[in-house]
Amino acid sequence: MVAVLDTAVHFRDMLLADIDDVMAAEVSNYDFPWSKQIFLDCIKVGYLCRVMENAQGEFIAYAIMTAAAEESHILNISIAPAFQGRGYGRDFMHFLLDEAERHGSKDIILEVRPSNEIALKLYYSLGFMQIGLRQNYYQSYDGREDAIVMLLKLQA
Ligand SMILES: CC(C)(COP(=O)(O)OP(=O)(O)OC[C@H]1O[C@@H](n2cnc3c(N)ncnc32)[C@H](O)[C@@H]1OP(=O)(O)O)[C@@H](O)C(=O)NCCC(=O)NCCS
């Protein structure tokens, strides 16, 4: 897959110095955010932890993915609220799909809440298909919420 990316943004490794920006976006975007320690652990164990910033060096977004030959798994993708709805989520997904292909992945999977209509629209538009449902996977205010498991085949 050849990504058509906004050339005004670039991607780089997530650094410890990014954690405050990451946590600010995480807490704004999710009712049940990851802790700072989870991000530190993801960096430590060598998951693909990337940040998107613009030409002015402003922090726009971050994503975490495990990348492996059989399968890559997007664990988190999050655009800072001020930058949502401007195409950056799509750009970041293309970047992740390219990274997964570069690692030789045959498939890329992710989980998403059924209530997350914007994310679902984005993933379906990229060709992801629902392959399963993990029951009671997520915390929610009224009990638990299922996770839709989605997969995109990267190689024939
Ligand atoms: C979900 C998320 C990653 C999408 O990124 P984004 O930069 O906001 O989205 P984009 O501008 O790239 O738009 C991508 C697609 O999402 C959908 N979309 C975006 N904003 C939308 C809105 N306000 N209403 C409906 N659909 C919307 C559209 O299908 C859009 O494609 P199109 O513009 O070609 O129609 C981002 O909103 C986000 O970080 N949300 C909070 C965290 C989150 O939910 N992460 C995903 C967890 S699974």
The ligand as a MOL file (V3000), in Angstrom:
LIG
                    3D

  0  0  0     0  0            999 V3000
M  V30 BEGIN CTAB
M  V30 COUNTS 48 50 0 0 0
M  V30 BEGIN ATOM
M  V30 1 C -10.8860 8.1180 15.4670 0
M  V30 2 C -9.7640 9.0720 15.0580 0
M  V30 3 C -8.4030 8.3390 15.1260 0
M  V30 4 C -10.0060 9.5230 13.5770 0
M  V30 5 O -9.0110 10.4600 13.2330 0
M  V30 6 P -9.4480 11.9180 12.6470 0
M  V30 7 O -8.1940 12.6220 12.3250 0
M  V30 8 O -10.3710 12.5620 13.6000 0
M  V30 9 O -10.2440 11.4830 11.3520 0
M  V30 10 P -9.9790 11.9570 9.8410 0
M  V30 11 O -10.1520 13.4350 9.7440 0
M  V30 12 O -8.7170 11.3630 9.3590 0
M  V30 13 O -11.2260 11.2790 9.1050 0
M  V30 14 C -11.1800 9.9090 8.7990 0
M  V30 15 C -12.6030 9.4060 8.5970 0
M  V30 16 O -13.2400 9.3490 9.8570 0
M  V30 17 C -14.6190 9.7070 9.6830 0
M  V30 18 N -14.8750 10.9260 10.4230 0
M  V30 19 C -13.9600 11.8300 10.8730 0
M  V30 20 N -14.5880 12.7880 11.5880 0
M  V30 21 C -15.8990 12.4880 11.5680 0
M  V30 22 C -17.0500 13.0750 12.1610 0
M  V30 23 N -16.9740 14.1910 12.9030 0
M  V30 24 N -18.2430 12.4690 11.9650 0
M  V30 25 C -18.3430 11.3370 11.2350 0
M  V30 26 N -17.2800 10.7290 10.6520 0
M  V30 27 C -16.0760 11.2940 10.8290 0
M  V30 28 C -14.8370 9.9020 8.2010 0
M  V30 29 O -15.1890 8.6600 7.6290 0
M  V30 30 C -13.4710 10.3070 7.7510 0
M  V30 31 O -13.2290 10.0280 6.4050 0
M  V30 32 P -13.6510 11.1020 5.2720 0
M  V30 33 O -13.2010 12.4370 5.7580 0
M  V30 34 O -12.9200 10.6260 4.0520 0
M  V30 35 O -15.1440 10.9980 5.1770 0
M  V30 36 C -9.7320 10.3500 15.9450 0
M  V30 37 O -10.9560 11.0370 15.8440 0
M  V30 38 C -9.4210 10.0700 17.4160 0
M  V30 39 O -8.2620 10.1030 17.8160 0
M  V30 40 N -10.4710 9.8370 18.2270 0
M  V30 41 C -10.3160 9.6170 19.6650 0
M  V30 42 C -9.5100 8.3790 19.9770 0
M  V30 43 C -10.0870 7.1640 19.2810 0
M  V30 44 O -11.2880 6.9430 19.2770 0
M  V30 45 N -9.1860 6.3550 18.7070 0
M  V30 46 C -9.5620 5.1390 18.0320 0
M  V30 47 C -9.7220 4.0290 19.0010 0
M  V30 48 S -10.1720 2.4950 18.1990 0
M  V30 END ATOM
M  V30 BEGIN BOND
M  V30 1 1 1 2
M  V30 2 1 2 3
M  V30 3 1 2 4
M  V30 4 1 2 36
M  V30 5 1 4 5
M  V30 6 1 5 6
M  V30 7 2 6 7
M  V30 8 1 6 8
M  V30 9 1 6 9
M  V30 10 1 9 10
M  V30 11 2 10 11
M  V30 12 1 10 12
M  V30 13 1 10 13
M  V30 14 1 13 14
M  V30 15 1 14 15
M  V30 16 1 15 16
M  V30 17 1 15 30
M  V30 18 1 16 17
M  V30 19 1 17 18
M  V30 20 1 17 28
M  V30 21 1 18 19
M  V30 22 1 18 27
M  V30 23 2 19 20
M  V30 24 1 20 21
M  V30 25 1 21 22
M  V30 26 2 21 27
M  V30 27 1 22 23
M  V30 28 2 22 24
M  V30 29 1 24 25
M  V30 30 2 25 26
M  V30 31 1 26 27
M  V30 32 1 28 29
M  V30 33 1 28 30
M  V30 34 1 30 31
M  V30 35 1 31 32
M  V30 36 2 32 33
M  V30 37 1 32 34
M  V30 38 1 32 35
M  V30 39 1 36 37
M  V30 40 1 36 38
M  V30 41 2 38 39
M  V30 42 1 38 40
M  V30 43 1 40 41
M  V30 44 1 41 42
M  V30 45 1 42 43
M  V30 46 2 43 44
M  V30 47 1 43 45
M  V30 48 1 45 46
M  V30 49 1 46 47
M  V30 50 1 47 48
M  V30 END BOND
M  V30 END CTAB
M  END
